[in-house]
Amino acid sequence: MMPRWQRAHLTVCALVTAWALMYVAVDYLHLPRLVYLPHARAFTVTSAPPSPLEMGYIGIWLWSMAAGLASALAAWLLLGRRRTPASDPTLGLTTAWTITALLLAAAYYTWHNWP
């Protein structure tokens, strides 16, 4: 039976990886997202990049958290059916993919903020 700590580790890796990839995908694919307009004190849904006065991160966070939670739930349920422990290379590879996804997301937004 898979130890509980391995199941938790792999689930967190799935959550963080999906969150980071969706955080980039929302901007790159111009998915419709919730945007807050502070000057109007209103919310709107748009797929256009927000202007400097609009707060688009709210919609990006909502998309990312939905993807992360869905991925974590699927991983938790699927790993609960597994009867053998995960190997050390599997644990290392999933951790490496999680770190890579975070670095790719950071690089994407750093590139877009470059002067």
Secondary structure as UniProt FT lines:
FT   HELIX           4..28
FT   TURN            29..30
FT   STRAND          33..37
FT   TURN            38..41
FT   STRAND          42..46
FT   TURN            52..53
FT   HELIX           57..80
FT   HELIX           88..113
//
